Amino acid sequence: MRRTTVVRADGATRALLGAAALWSVGLIVAAILAPAYSSTSVSSSFEPGAAGHPTANLAQAYTHTLATLVQVNGLKALAPVGLPLLATVVVSLTLGHRRRKAKSGAGPLAWTVTALVAGAALLGMLSIGPFIVPPAVLLGVTCGRSSGGHAGQLHPATADLEQGVRHLNPS
């Protein structure tokens, strides 16, 4: 009978991935609910004055409308907005798989997916790109934290920090 050992991610990795997922879900909710477009239209009507009255009646009506990203662009707008959430899931699964297989580092898949999200943020800088930057950074930090040590071991800088904390608080 084969036993498998589950090596869980440390708290900081879980927090980073959780923050990336939370931000990504927020992007999807905002695309559906938050007004992203506004327009104002003016309509006017002209009624000539009554017989004997040289004046005319001019009426103007202003209409201000707000629309969400999905209302304007349809459901296809959720594809670029959902990319960070999909990337977060892929990076999480990749890191978990590499931990179970006792492989060190984040691996090429996690780094590639993170780079794709960062590239999407740069390409969309004039529209939704700035909102994709936080998950890209969080995924980059997560991948960076996973690199540099052996599976099941802490990154050398984190290990040094923990050793210093244990020295200060020996309990």
Order of alpha helices (4+ residues) and beta strands (2+ residues): alpha-beta-beta-alpha-alpha-alpha-alpha-alpha
